[in-house]
Amino acid sequence: MIAVRRIAKSHTMSEAHSPRVSVIVPAYNKPEYLPECLRSVQAQTFTDWECIVVNDGSPRADEIRAAVAAMNDPRFRLVEHEKNLGPGAARNEGARSSRGAYLIFLDEDDKISMNLVGALYEALRDGLFDIAHPSATTFGGRSEKMITEVPDVSRSLRGQPLLGAGYMIAKTTFYQVGEYDEHPTLALGREDFEWWIRAISTGVRVSIIPEATYFYRQPADVLDTSTSLNNAAKRHELRIRTYIVAKHRELYRTHGASRRRFLSGGWAAEAAAMKRNGEVGRSALLMWRAYLLYPDVQRLRRAVGLTVEAAVGPAVANALRRWWRSLNGEGKPGIVGR
């Protein structure tokens, strides 16, 4: 475990009272959205909570401190890292600082409906489930409902159909599963994916709340896209996935198809990142590697398309695509399903 030093706290509550729920908000590079996030916590109809904001060594620390102070509410507390350690370490620090019996992790640029905490708490009260998980919709850019489902172990090894934040878990269960992995590789992203592999493989019981009470911010412009941790992780996807496979070697050994599909997805994600950077030739090479590791039609089409574009340039490649679509009847009246 990485040693950290708490260098500041504010708005402390009376130590005589232990709230039932602790909401933990890591904060680093999106403090402009933090006030909206914190106001959504303050508006909860369920009021027996504390909110711990963890400044993860942000260069914009003053904005984070100001956002917490502006709440003017003793239920909000601030804990600070001296240097940036990544979202997993920040969540862990929040959990260690918490007094609640239940934990909710909330990302600084997201928000929650006023009944999220109460709905999740009610779902766990009878002890039939270990985790209460909300349904979610996106906002800020394109608005759509996010598909969430409880995966089996094989599914959890190749993708993440559950949110990285927004769920409620008893603190005892959280420590049974284990804290978020603070390895430097996962400080680049996907620490939540690795945590869910452990949770699902240890047999936690997850209840999905059908009402969309978690709101996940989509990048709305170029600046949002460039500072998105999810997008940043895609540039290191293969390194991250290789680490996760090595950590869970035995699980992946018994689910070989999931391993190939997962690593292939790493090649494909890095190929897409290369394409966005204008490195079409390298993108094509990575996409062919993705296809050879886990062949499917979509990866084959993308590999061929990138190869053509690398050979003849984007203008000619786009003209060829339009020609091919016209041959297949795309866009012609009366022809569908092509």
Secondary structure, DSSP 4 states (H G I P E B T S, - for coil): ----------SPPPTT---SEEEEEEESS-TTTHHHHHHHHHT-S---EEEEEEEES-TTHHHHHHHHHHT--TTEEEEEESS---HHHHHHHHHHH---SEEEE--TT-EE-TTHHHHHHHHHHTSS-SEEEEEEEEESSS--EEP-----HHHHHH---S-SSS-EEEHHHHHHH-PPP--TTGGGTTHHHHHHHHHHHTT--EEEEEEEEEEEEPP-SHHHHHH-HHHHHHTTHHHHHHHHHHHTHHHHHH-HHHHHHHHHHHHHHHHHHHHHTT-HHHHHHHHHHHHHHS--HHHHHHHHHHHHHHHH-HHHHHHHHHHHHHHTTTT-TT----
